[in-house]
Amino acid sequence: MFGLLSVYPKSPSLSNSKQLDVKVTGLRSSKGSLLIGLYKDPASFSDRTPYLSKKIAKTHLKDGVMNFNLILPAGTYGVTLLDDENGNGKCDYGFFLPKEGFGFSDYYHRGLSSPKFDDFDFQLSKDKQSVLVKVKYM
């Protein structure tokens, strides 16, 4: 069920806005929060400068699944997620691998290096209004 949490960018164009439903699966605990990054192109992802970033409490987590909405202008986006279990606002590493879960819109990352933006980008339009983020823990 969507609609549990809505997140808005600073100043969306209301006439061109769409609701993006984000479903997150595979979360292992209710500790900490989710750090969401929304990117619009390969350059912003490469530079780690998101169009929108939000911290979302896991208050609506149930059986490892959580849903939230983003209201955005139509366009190209890619969603990144970090399960910040210890709440320190960053990804923690142990022996070069992330200790916390991470995920990308409609893409389950299997490699050890960062994916390319083209691996997880999508076009938000009347035909595409939802994404699935499967969280991976190393």
ABEGO torsion letter per residue (X at the ends): XBGABBBBBABBBAAABBBBBBBBBGBABABEBBBBBBBABAAAAAAGBBABBBBBBAAABBGGBBBBBBBBBBEBBBBBBBBBAAGAGBBBBBGGBBABBBBBBGBBBABABBBBAAAABBBBBAABABBBBBBBBX
